[in-house]
Each structure stands twice: as structure tokens, then as C-alpha cells.
């Protein structure tokens, strides 16, 4: 994996269903790919009750 920055920001999505959230992420990937000319994969994490994160 190539990471271009040493910092990151967490984007909060509106409360939506899982399928709507996936659609938002896929749309963002498509727009970013169009801007950069490269394939983009965004990774989403959610906080569990135990405080762990998972993809």
C-alpha cells in the first residue's frame, strides 16, 4: 500500500442504511478516479462497542 500523507481525516457520513453508505463510497471512488486518472479504493471503518475498528 502506498500512503501519500502522514495524516488523515475521518469523514462522518449521514445516518444511512449500509447499502446507501456503500453507494456514497463507490460514488466518491469514481469521482476521485476521474480526477486523478488512477483507480482509487476508499476504506471505511466503523467503531464497534468494544472500541475496535473493522472494515
Buried (B, 14 or more C-beta within 10 A) or exposed (E): EEEEEEEEEEEEEEEEEEEEBEEBBEEEBEEBEEEEEEEEEEEEEEEEEEEEEEE
